[in-house]
Amino acid sequence: MEQKDKNYLEFERQLRGAIKIAERLTKASFSKIKSMIDEQGGVYAAHSLLADKELFTYGFKKLAEADLLKLSVENHVVLFADSDLFTPEHVETAKWRLANVNKATDD
């Protein structure tokens, strides 16, 4: 198995684990991202979520409110920035959202 394939599987494994923890700690449902992962895979689900830089999802907002952004898709993208799974634009969008979390919680 090539390294990129290993990274792909590891990203999805870690993301699914983070979602389970997030649901347990926030008592919120993250069913949309789970469905996206089931249908598209973790990496492509992340690509979809990062398509609009300034779109803060329900899940991101819930994690921000609970001070749990380490469990976010965005944080996982940053952690895997050197894996070739994500473009520089994906990583920049993820970093931007994490740095601008106040915009997500101003609503």
Helices and strands as residue ranges (DSSP letters): H 3-26, H 31-40, H 42-49, H 58-65, G 69-71, H 73-79, G 81-83, H 88-99, H 101-105
